[in-house]
Amino acid sequence: MGAHVVVYGRAGCEACRATERALQRAGVEFEVVDLDRNPAALRLVQALEFTTAPVVTTGREWWSGFRPDRIKAVTKA
């Protein structure tokens, strides 16, 4: 899998943990960015008008929330 997947999440966010678990189960390598500890990352996702965590990017596409359909698509890429 060639996409660089980044999960922008928050502490205590169940959808963030579910996304991370689903990516792990699918064998997708990803990086986690904590929005509570990284003000620049928070400004980025706000500038992109996302209001729900997690925000996930593959480098080519972005989405927010727990999206098993998008995770499945990443595993096929």
C-alpha positions as CSV (number, residue, x, y, z in Angstrom):
1,M,0.0,0.0,0.0
2,G,1.6,3.2,-1.1
3,A,-0.7,5.8,0.4
4,H,0.6,7.8,3.4
5,V,-2.4,7.6,5.8
6,V,-2.7,10.1,8.6
7,V,-5.3,10.0,11.3
8,Y,-5.9,13.3,13.0
9,G,-7.6,12.4,16.3
10,R,-8.4,13.5,19.8
11,A,-8.0,11.9,23.2
12,G,-11.1,10.1,24.3
13,C,-12.6,10.0,20.8
14,E,-14.2,6.6,20.3
15,A,-14.5,7.1,16.5
16,C,-10.8,7.9,16.4
17,R,-10.0,4.6,18.2
18,A,-12.3,2.7,16.0
19,T,-10.7,4.1,12.9
20,E,-7.2,3.2,14.2
21,R,-8.3,-0.3,15.1
22,A,-9.9,-0.9,11.7
23,L,-6.7,0.4,9.9
24,Q,-4.6,-1.9,12.1
25,R,-6.8,-4.9,11.4
26,A,-6.6,-4.1,7.6
27,G,-2.8,-4.0,7.8
28,V,-2.7,-0.4,6.8
29,E,0.3,1.6,8.1
30,F,-0.7,5.0,9.4
31,E,0.5,7.9,11.5
32,V,-1.6,9.4,14.3
33,V,-1.6,13.2,15.0
34,D,-3.1,14.3,18.3
35,L,-5.2,17.4,17.6
36,D,-5.2,18.2,21.4
37,R,-1.4,18.4,21.4
38,N,-0.7,19.8,17.9
39,P,-2.2,23.3,17.4
40,A,-0.9,23.5,13.8
41,A,-2.7,20.3,12.9
42,L,-5.9,21.5,14.6
43,R,-5.7,24.7,12.5
44,L,-5.2,22.6,9.4
45,V,-8.3,20.5,9.8
46,Q,-10.3,23.5,10.8
47,A,-9.2,25.4,7.7
48,L,-10.3,22.4,5.7
49,E,-13.7,22.9,7.4
50,F,-13.8,19.5,9.2
51,T,-15.7,19.6,12.5
52,T,-15.7,15.9,13.4
53,A,-12.8,13.7,14.5
54,P,-11.1,11.7,13.3
55,V,-10.0,13.4,10.1
56,V,-8.2,11.0,7.9
57,T,-6.1,11.6,4.8
58,T,-4.5,9.3,2.3
59,G,-2.6,12.1,0.6
60,R,-5.2,12.2,-2.2
61,E,-8.4,12.2,-0.3
62,W,-9.7,13.4,3.1
63,W,-12.7,12.3,5.2
64,S,-13.9,12.7,8.8
65,G,-15.6,10.3,11.2
66,F,-15.4,6.5,11.4
67,R,-15.8,5.4,7.7
68,P,-15.3,1.6,7.3
69,D,-16.2,2.0,3.6
70,R,-13.3,4.5,3.1
71,I,-10.9,2.2,5.1
72,K,-11.9,-0.7,2.9
73,A,-11.1,1.4,-0.2
74,V,-7.7,2.3,1.2
75,T,-6.8,-1.4,1.6
76,K,-7.7,-2.0,-2.1
77,A,-5.6,0.9,-3.3
